[in-house]
Amino acid sequence: MIAGRGRPAAGSDGGDCDLVQKDSLLPTPRELGAVPGREPLDPDAAISIRGLVKRYGDRAAVDGLDLDIRRGEIFALLGPNGAGKTTTVEVLEGYRRRDGGAVRVLGVDPARGGRRWKAQLGIVLQSGAGDSQLSVRELLKARASYYAEPRDPDEVLELVGLTDKAGARGRSLSGGQRRRLDVALGIVGRPRLLFLDEPTTGFDPEARRQFWALIRSLRDLGTTMLLTTHYLDEAEALADRVGVIARGQLAEVAVPTALGGRGTAPAVVSWTEGGVRRTAETATPTAFVRELAARFPGEVPDLAVSRPTLEDVYLKMIGDHS
């Protein structure tokens, strides 16, 4: 993982969270921590949450959240600042204790996760190791030494596209290269689950798309990823499913194309007629365009057909829960 927010490295002791779990054994129903009135935790999920509560004084930052994240998927958790997104992720990572509910991450309660469990996690935070005086290869070798079976540092450099920067000091890298280094440090321990916190903040468009290709390649290797982002196009491009959190509760979980009823929402048809821009909503856009085309001798001027974007439905959802 990348240093930040006062967190220890994934392979370190982690203070009072040093009880080594028998991760290879399926948990018993008692160990699963059933929550009254809710379905049992899913032992096959990478992350399973039931009734998660976290309070700060009288305020509930997370208020009864339920969620399952499948193994091998990229899941994007969306939400405005203060919605409970960061608190939820920190509970899952084992760096913040919950006040209620049941949570299992890779089959283990993160509040009791030990070294073996932590070694299965990769964490990429917003602030990374880019200011280091060490070279890129030296940083990776040092991180790899924390793990029993790390990836070869040179293999990781090739995977993230930093082979030609292996001898460069971290502080000499560009912003996009530093984020690639952050990911390299997060995956050198062969994590089964990777947390990505706003991974492309500050990227130019080309660097973002190169980074997206890297994330997809990690999914192809079988890595489960939990992504937090404020870029809705990023969530749509990368995530198998997205979840929207607002006021400490999960508003909806769906594939990006179906969130908020996008898949069945009326289409908006726009065109220019008589020098005036016109629009119409219709549930049958193909039939509407066919009728529209019959009114023109050639192409329909400035024709456009659209459905609500992910941003449209996201803003409506967080507005409804504000």
C-alpha positions, 0 to 999 in steps of 0.5 A, a space after each residue: 500500500 501507499 503511505 498516507 492517512 497514518 496507515 501502516 503498510 499492508 504487511 506490517 503489524 498494524 498495532 492492536 489488529 495483529 491476530 492472525 486468522 486462518 484465512 483458508 477456512 470458511 467462517 462458521 455462521 457464528 463467525 459470520 456475525 449475523 445481523 438481525 433482520 438482514 440476510 447473512 453475509 455472503 461467504 463467497 463475496 470478496 467484501 460482504 457488509 450488513 448493517 454497517 454503522 459508524 458514528 462520530 459523536 451524535 452523527 452517523 457517518 455510515 448508517 446501516 449500509 449493506 453491500 456485497 462485492 463479487 470476487 474479480 469485479 471492479 466496483 465503483 463506490 460513488 458519493 459526494 464528500 461527507 456521504 460516508 464513502 471514505 469511512 466505509 472504505 477505511 472500515 473495510 481496510 481495517 483502519 477504522 473500527 465500526 460501531 455496528 453491523 457485520 463486515 467480512 473482507 476476504 472472509 475475515 473481519 477487518 477489525 481482527 485482520 492479521 498479517 496474513 490477511 493484510 498481505 492480501 490487500 493492496 491500497 493506493 491512496 491519493 498521496 503516494 511515494 512520489 517524493 522519495 529519493 529512492 529509485 523506482 526499482 529500489 522502492 519496489 524492491 523495498 516494498 516487495 520485501 514485506 511479502 512472502 511471495 511478491 511479484 518480481 519488481 521488474 515484472 511489475 514495472 513492465 505491467 505499469 509501464 515504468 520499465 524505462 523509469 526503473 532507475 529514476 528517483 521517485 521525485 523526478 516522475 511526472 504526475 501520471 508516472 507517480 500514480 503508476 508507481 503508486 499502483 506498482 507499490 500497491 500490487 507488488 505483493 500480489 493482492 487479491 483485493 485492491 483499493 483505489 482512492 481517486 486514482 486519476 485525480 489531476 491526470 490529463 485525458 491521455 494519462 487517464 485512459 492509459 491508467 484505465 488500460 492498466 486497471 483493466 489489465 489487473 482485472 484480467 489477472 483476477 484482482 478484485 478492485 474497489 474504486 472511489 472516484 468523482 469522475 463519472 466517466 471513469 466509473 462508467 468506463 471501468 466498473 462492472 457495477 457501481 454503488 451510490 452512497 448518500 447520507 451514510 446509506 447505499 441508495 442503489 447498486 447496479 451496472 452503470 447502464 442501468 443505474 437510476 433506471 437509465 436503461 428504461 428511461 425515455 430517450 431524448 430526440 433533438 433536431 433542427 426544423 425551420 431554423 428552430 432547435 426542437 426536442 422530444 422525449 419518447 419511449 420508442 426512439 427508432 419509430 420516432 426517428 423513422 417518422 421524423 425522417 419522413 418529413 425531410 427530403 434528406 438527412 434530419 438536420 442536427 439529429 441527436 438521440 440520447 438517454 440520461 447519462 450516468 452523471 444525470 442519474 447520479 446527481 438526481 440520486 444524491 439530490 433525492 437523498 440530501 
